[in-house]
Amino acid sequence: MPSGTILSISSISSLVTAILPFVQSKDVINLAEGGPDTVENAVALCPNCHRKCHFGNDGELFSLGLYECVERLKR
């Protein structure tokens, strides 16, 4: 890619997916907050969603919404 090229989020996602798709593990209840280190507390998220959980304006609400999307999660 030429130096100085600007990529949009969608083109970066396509580039990463074309090279090697990956996900990140997220503890729904953070381990630092006493969450269990179990499968029932973990989900696989794309890097953007994982970052949203930690740093997004609605990160806590987004994280809580994971319970509705993933049946095996336990509160």
Phi, psi and omega in degrees: 000133182296146177300138179088001179288134179257129180250142173276167179303317182294323180288326176295315179299318179295320180296313180296317180296322181292327181277303183195107179292144178209159175229165178241146179278134179233128172277120183298313169259112184306142178302323180295340179260014178092009178292148180286148177268070185227164176297326181292349180246008186239144174225158175258124181234154171292158182304324180294316179292323178298315179296321179300320179301320185272325190235355182286154178300328180248030185302318181293317178295319177299315180298318179295328178295340178297330179298327180283333184270335185236107186302321187286350180292139178242137180277000000 
